[in-house]
Amino acid sequence: MTVKRTDRDGVAILMIDNPPVNALSCRTGVVDGIAGALRACASDAAVVAIVLCGSGRCFSAGADIADFGDDPRSDVAPVRALMALLDDIGKPVVAAMHGMAFGGGLELALACHARVCADSTQLALPEVTLGLLPGAGGTQRLPRLAGPEAALDIMLSGRRMSATEALRLGIIDRVSDGDLLTAATALGREIAGQPAPLPRVRDRSIAGSLDVAAARSAAAKRRGLGDAPRLIVECVEAALGLPFDEGLAFEHGAFDRLMVSEAARGLRHAFLAERKAPSVPGLPVPRPAGRWSTAAVVGAGTMGTGIATVLLEAGFRVSLVDSSAEALSRASATVERAIGLAVEKGRCTAAEAAARSERLRCVADLDAAAGADLFIEAAFEDLEVKRRIFERIDRIAGPDAMLATNTSTLDVDRIADATGRPESVIGLHFFSPAPVMKLLEVIRGPRTAPQVVADALALARRIGKTGVVSGVCDGFIGNRIFEEYLRQAYFLLEEGALPAQIDGAMERWGFAMGPLRVMDLAGQDIGWNIRKRRAVEQPDRPYSRIPDLLCERGRFGQKTGAGYYLYPPGSRRGEPDPEIDAMIVQHSATLGIARRDIADEEIVERCLFAMVNEGARILEEGIAARPLDIDVVYLNGYGFPRFRGGPMFHADRLGLPTVLDRIGTFARGYQGWAWEPSPLLARLAGDGAGFATLNG
Ligand code: 3HC
């Protein structure tokens, strides 16, 4: 039973019941269930009006994304038929929307004769974020209610609207601050009692016009979403210029083409993978969120300050610990600035801002944080420093506390060894800037208790992060793969490319920032320290000296005004520096390399396939449990183009035999030793399988 019917004095209330978000699933019969219930009401003489509503947390989050596959016509045909049924039903149907009405859910409401929202309801047509457009009449009905300009803005941005805004724009008829169903049934009866024909949205004419040139330019600015933005504009033009049914046919054709596009497949994978990553098979249920209310963040540097800001936002009482009074006063000013900005941007009220400030305590002595529920050490990336801190934390923490280290490369198990409770120790690898970056790598040591892993994933969700579990290795999932990516970038510099060409090629391919620009942003000195450590640990492993040459010149990136690029005051993008280009050319000469022209395609393939090959190794070793975990890490922490779905998804799309073949070619080229193919990749390619088969 996916639709429940109750009758109130001649009004049939149909409640969609498909937890968790009432997705309009064709596969599981939800859509057919609604259609069947509507037909039954239509032929029931006792019913004068119908109310459509949702059970649980929302009205509906739209068509079921998990339904989408290779045949758009069968994937959404029943949803479209449902809208047509509403147009012809002959009795007033009122949508009563609470929680959220998104995508196909809102389109369902637009096909009803009237719409009522609770005052807290949010509405959106977010299809564009999936590389799609509203494909169940939304592009034709919304302009008829809100006008073409407002409709375009809503569909191009995918943004959420409040009920008040939707009322102002004419998208809904009423906002109820009392009982939503009472308001909706009253409206249904009102319409039924009127002699006028049923108010169908499709019969309305469109008020207003569209500045097509401005619309196209707005669409062109929505990058990384494939053809969806452009086709949304064309659909609104069709709504303005064609009769309803022809406009609808145009919309359906455009949606069907988008559904099988590379961008929509990549974005869909990203959406589903991000929701799957935090659910790790075999973990216990997390302990209740209420038991985590106090946190101690040890180290008031950039990361510690950012982590404290995130925890304060999530409602924690935070002790920020640092022995340096100067560091604490800088950190407290940074946190206050972040809180002030949140108020300015309307993300929190003045009262909440005051409460956040009140929850922060800056302390010089770790003992003052004794008894916190959660400890996050964010000190300098040095094993001995971290071990000393953990020895002290172990002495003051309560028996059930979570003991976390924010290391980006170190062995969590050796840090755990410094305590008498390695089962409570876990890595929480935040990305910088912590308040902005969505990724949280949850590093599960060999002795970390499953309960602590489950609690850490729940914590990630509570603080608005996407948690991905990684095993212990140098660099974990993200930085270990990034190192191979960077290695190829450096080798390409040695062979003939220059920084702007490498970054340009990767950015044109879709990365938010090329690899060398990323290093300038992160700070070259961080990598320098890690390379010095590795030179001791792995003396036989050759590596490019180019980043060291940069560091030896004091060029640590943006923070020193110079790295691979020059950063004059106010410039964050950086300008190519002839001095560095000459330094690179000279370095090639020193190595005896005759520099050559390198095509962008080779740059992209080498950087990317190095990631894929290392990703496959990480899977073999069990550091990442599933390829989708690697994709989520790269989409949320490294600016990987979302529309390409992540490195492992993209490799599947290209075909693993193709990837393997190119790796073979690179193995015969410069520094070919770095191209030993991963046995897993070779096996999957040989079997004609893809990484997706390992996603479970
Ligand atoms: N289809 C299928 N499953 C969906 C879904 C959808 N449209 N929306 C959410 N879900 C699932 C999630 O996968 C997740 O499943 P899980 O519990 O198994 O992990 C569960 O619902 C809860 O979702 P979230 O974890 O994302 O919960 P949040 O509270 O953080 O967010 C949300 C809720 C804002 C609704 C968010 O899930 C969301 O943005 N959903 C997508 C909305 C959307 O894009 N709708 C358009 C769909 S395309 C369409 O309608 C085409 C039409 O035009 C023809």
Boltz pocket constraint, residues with backbone or C-beta under 6 A from the ligand:
constraints:
  - pocket:
      binder: B
      contacts: [[A, 20], [A, 21], [A, 23], [A, 61], [A, 62], [A, 63], [A, 64], [A, 65], [A, 66], [A, 76], [A, 79], [A, 100], [A, 102], [A, 103], [A, 104], [A, 105], [A, 107], [A, 126], [A, 127], [A, 130], [A, 132], [A, 133], [A, 134], [A, 135], [A, 136], [A, 138], [A, 271], [A, 272], [A, 275], [A, 276]]
      max_distance: 6.0
